[in-house]
Every structure is written in structure tokens, then in C-alpha cells.
Amino acid sequence: MNEPRPPVIIIGMHRSGTSVLTRLLQQAGFFMGAGASRNEEAVFTNAINSWIFRQASATWDRPESMDWLLADDALRPWMMDYISRLMNGPAAARFLGVRRWLRYRGLDRVREPWGWKDPRNTYTLPLWLELLPNARVLHIVRHGVDVAESLRSRRESAFEANIARYRRRRRFYASLPWGPKRRGFGPQVRCRTLGGGFSLWEAYVQRARDQLGTLSNPSLELSYESLLQAPHDELARAFAFCGVEPDAAALARAADALHPSRAYAYLHDPELVAFAASVEARLAHHGYAAEARARS
């Protein structure tokens, strides 16, 4: 195909299955950037989203101030000018790799199925669509209690590791003349509790759906649970939307890599079941309470 292809911008809350989906897309031939992180996120687009968030004094777990940045009509044109130049200058080689950069010379001239994943796309999407107006948008959503528990568990593991490291090095840290130390003890304090993580899930899901509801761009929403429970059908939809056409054997291999038992994992934990009951109306608002009742 000689014409440039619009990207697929993948949005969705953290811990919602975006990494699993993007890994399978890449195996099917979908290009998601050189130098991907362990979360299947391209370093270049991650760096741009990080830069945008810093302009808003926002973080992924405190994204609310992004609204002030998006409404800043004096700042926004200059940001767009800078990011556009990054996307179509030598810096784009960080995403494309040397071989593709020599072929395309910029992100708006890519001629193969491509895109990128970063949960922060959920909030930076209006800026990306201003730069790439024909982009397609793929949203993946997962049950909010499973997301909240995953966030809490990850935060607790990081907290324990940080405290263990500090205990081993307390004397060393105390003797450094350039303290305080760079790292803290407990990142993402909002995610320490189920309630905090759940409220963050609500914010991301609502933001994503508000945007999908007003876009003229092609868009698709996938449920993480449906992806696990009906993988052949859901992967076929995702692959078709992203413009990749794996053969039947490749599709079957991708489907076999998904484990249905991971859907609605919270049902196996009485604490999480009780929490789900306490936020039943809020889950229902996002389409999940019926599933929870049916499976309880």
C-alpha cells in the first residue's frame, strides 16, 4: 500500500489487558514501535505523553489537571508545533527504528499497520488526534474491582521492595550530603486502597467513553473479559480493526494464549466480592454489575 496509513491509538486504564492485546497484535504483524518497554509501550510515544503530563503537572494516577492543559488555548498551539516537529524529525527514529525512519522519515508517512499503546493516551487523545486526524481509536476495558486489586497488589509489592532496600542501606542513605534520596517509599498512594484504585478506574473509563461517544474517527471498544472468554471472535475483531490479517493458524495460536480463568478474578476473593457489592451501582454505570451478579 503506497498511501500513508493512519495509526491505531490504544487507550484504556492501566492493568486492563492492553499489554496482552498489544503483544498479540505485534505477533500478527502490527507495528507498535521500536524499543518497546516491558509493558509493550514504545519509548518515544511514552516520552511524549510523559512530557505532556509534566506540562499539566499531572501523573498517570492523578490525571485531573490534564483538563486545564487541554483548555489552555495559548499553550496548546506551541505544544502541537513542538510535538509535530518531533514526530517528523530525526527523533521519530526512536519509534520507527533506523530502517523504517529512512523509509518513511516521519510518523505521518507510515505505510503499514501501526499504532501504539499507553494508558495515558486516554487523556492525551485530543492532542494526538489534532496531530493525526485520521487515527483510529481502540479502547480496552476491564472489570473495575480486578483493576483496583491489581493496582493495589502492584503498589504493595513496590512498597515492600522499597522498604527492604532502605533497611539494607539506611546508614548509607543517612550519610549522603545530597539527600533526600531520589526514590520514595510508596509510589501511587492513591492505589493503596481498593477505593482509590477503583475511583481512578472510573475516571479513565469515563474519559475514554466520553471521547469515543463524540469522535467521528473509527473506534472500537473491547472487553477484557470477552477477549478471554471468546478469544477467537474478539481477536478477529481487533485484528480486522487494526488492519492485520493473520492466517487461521496464527489466530488460533493467539487465542490459545489467553486464559479464560483470569476473567472476573475478583470472584475468588471474599474481600473483593464484598467490595464489588459496595460499589455495585458504580459498576452498573459502566456496564459491569449485571456480569458480577450473574457470576456470583
WOVEN-V824962 format. One record per helix or strand of 2 or more residues. SS is the DSSP state (2 for helix, 1 for strand). FROM is the first residue (numbers start at 0). LEN is the number of residues. Records with the same first field share a line. If there is no record, write none. Layout:
SS = FROM-LEN, FROM-LEN
This chain:
1 = 7-4, 113-4, 135-6, 218-5
2 = 17-10, 42-13, 65-5, 72-15, 89-15, 106-3, 120-11, 143-31, 188-4, 193-21, 223-6, 230-12, 247-9, 259-3, 264-4, 269-9, 279-6, 288-7
